[in-house]
Amino acid sequence: MVMLVPVLAATSVVTDRTAFAAQETPERFELQEIVVTATREQDPIERIPRNVTVITAYDIEQAPSNNVADLLAREANITVRSITGHDKRAVVDIRGMGDTAVSNVLVLVDGVRWNAPDLSGPDFSSIPLEQIERIEILRGPGSVLYGDGAVGGVIQIITKKGEGGAAGLVHGSVGSYGTRNLKASYGGTFDKLKLHLNSGYYTSHGYRDNGYLRKADGAVRAEYAIAKFLSFSLSVSRHQDRYGLPGPVSKQAMDSERDRKASDSPYDFGETRDDRYTSGARAELGRFGSLEARVSYRHRHNPFLIGYTPLLTKDDQMDQIDENTTTADLDYRLEVRRGGRTHKLHWGSNWAWTDYIREDRAFERKAGDLTRAGYFFSGQWSLTSDLTLTTGYRRDRSRVTFRRDRYTNFFSPIPPFNLLYSAWVTREKTRHTWDHSALDLGLTWKGGKGTTLFGNFSTSFRNPNVDELAQADEDLKPQKGRHADAGIRRRFSDLLEGSVTFFHMRVEDEIYYGRNPADGTSVNRNYDETTLRRGVETEIKCYPAETLYVWANYSYTRARFEHRNTRVPLVPRHKGSLGLEWRPMEPLLLSLTGTWVGSRVDGNDEFNNLYRELDDYSVVDAKVSFNVRSWKLFAGVNNLLDEVYSTTGYSETYYPMPGRNYYAGVEWKF
């Protein structure tokens, strides 16, 4: 924050020039942005008592980012870890959740939970960047509104729905490592129907041996207004991919370009087929409020091979995950007038059921039957014209039946089995029921000269997922957290705004994968100590010149164990980003983004005394684009400085990220 003050002061002088006085407030500024993630309904950021960031479709188009994970990595207090060098299996961490961010950061796409019920987390590779209308980032917990797993933050991705007149886009690009990317979309409003179609195909050999990724996507989204007060929506999407798993390298190999590109697991791979169906209805009831319902179904099929051996055929070495999840949401909203002011009331309920089966090469099957149900109440109360109080409460219950099955032959105890005399036999079965409540209390004050002060206290919870239950301490239990935020947002001029947020997080019984001190085995367990995370997040956006847009952010996070005062693994204390967009002439745009991530404790070093820390790193990306009528030509370079780095590491083995690489392409809008 100390570094931010002179920057704000210096830029204030620049932007105070008379030449900019008559300009309207740029749309890149956020204080007037309308968001839904923080309250599950439309509210301006200035009324939200939390640190919220909005990334618009315009931001996405200008940025030198090629996927959602890279785009998020530049935002304040968000770090991205990858074991593949691309967005498949990427982990997005908010506020230093560390190795279990896949279960502590909730990702939603059009209000539908994208996190899987295991440790695979949300699949960012299944979300085409060009089909995103906006991304809303809520830092801190969202357990009152969203339930289990909304601990470090919530990311809401809102896709394009076919607003406006009919329009289409065709995109083609090529890049380093044999990368090819083809995309097409079409949509618009046709009388009472809003329709959007998109499809895409992507292939790349990858930076490393066996680091390839091939994927295909397609989606249809439609909304039909039966009457002015009633509309229905339907969304169908499919994602298919195949990807290599190159594995880690030693710290010695990181110093050699040839060795860090090599793979000790050249035959390990995974495949995904992910189908999603969502239908919804919304009714506007006038003075009686509005009612919205949504039902969603997901089927995920994920075969994979890890630890290939030539002694067996590939089919005999495959593991396989099958997930079927059905969710239902109901929301009722009402505005009431009391004391000459408008207050908002919101009631909602959520239900989800998952059937999860994982079969492995040892003829074992782990299966989970998960049911989640909850309801919440929230309110936004206008105490004065400038002072707003927000309240929220959730009650939640989760039930899990977990079992281990063994594929058994009734005559022969070892494979190969005679299928006529074989069947799955349950060897172990456990049941868990977890009840939770969550609270949220916030206050915002809108002062003069574009200043907003805010404060918030809330609680969070997270249940063990099926992967964690499969290998866990007998007393593994859910984790609970308490959170406090305080901050200020201010528009210093029509061309400069910034924010500062202080946060404190206290988590009891945090779930992690570590060594059991009783027998020395590694299992999923609860930390013996409470974990504390404290820090500050700063952001600034400005126009120092009419043709130049500059933004920057910095975050400091102190994540530690309460009593022994050691650091939580894989959490950087410092992170900062700087970006600029310069338009020297109207058709031409130059974009540059730089991100620095500080050193982190090794992922297997809970006591901070076994392995050396992961080095800090800086990544700079650049892009140039040229627009001619309905055509856009673009080219870019990622990792401009050819930084050698790894975003994650365990026991001094690392996953090298791509070196300097290039891309170029063309887009046609019609």
ABEGO torsion letter per residue (X at the ends): XAAAAAAAAAAAAAAABAAAAABBBBAABAAABBBAAAAGBBBBAAABABBBBBBBAAAAAABABABAAAAAAABBGBBBBBAAGBABGBBBBBGGAEAAAAAABBBBBGGBBABBABAAEBBAAABBAAABABBBBBBEBAAAAAEBGBAAEBBBBBBBAGBEBBBBBBBBBBBBGGBBBBBBBBBEBBEABBBBBBBBBBBBAEABBGABBBBBBBBBBBBBBABAABBBBBBBBBBBBBBBBAEBBBAAAAABAAAAABBABAABBBBBBBBBBBBBBBBBAEAAEBBBBBBBBBBBBBBBBBGBBAABBAAAABBBBBBBBBBBBBBBBBBBBBGGBBBBBBBBBBBBBBBBBBBBAAGBBBBBBBBBBBBBBBBBBBABAABBBBBBBBBBBBBBBBBBBBBBBAABABOBBBAAABBBBBABBBBBBBBBBBBBBBBBBBBBGGBBBBBBBBBBBBBBBAAAAABBBAABBBBBBBBBBBBBBBBABAABBBBBBBBBBBBBGBBBBBBBAAAGBBBBBBBABBBBBBEBBBBBBBBABAABBBBBBBBBBBBBBAAAGBBBBGBBABBBBBBBBBBABAABBBBBBBBBBBBBBBAABAAGAABBBBBBBBBBBBBBBBBBEABBBBBBBBGAAGBBBBABBBGGBBBBBBBBBBBBBBBBBX
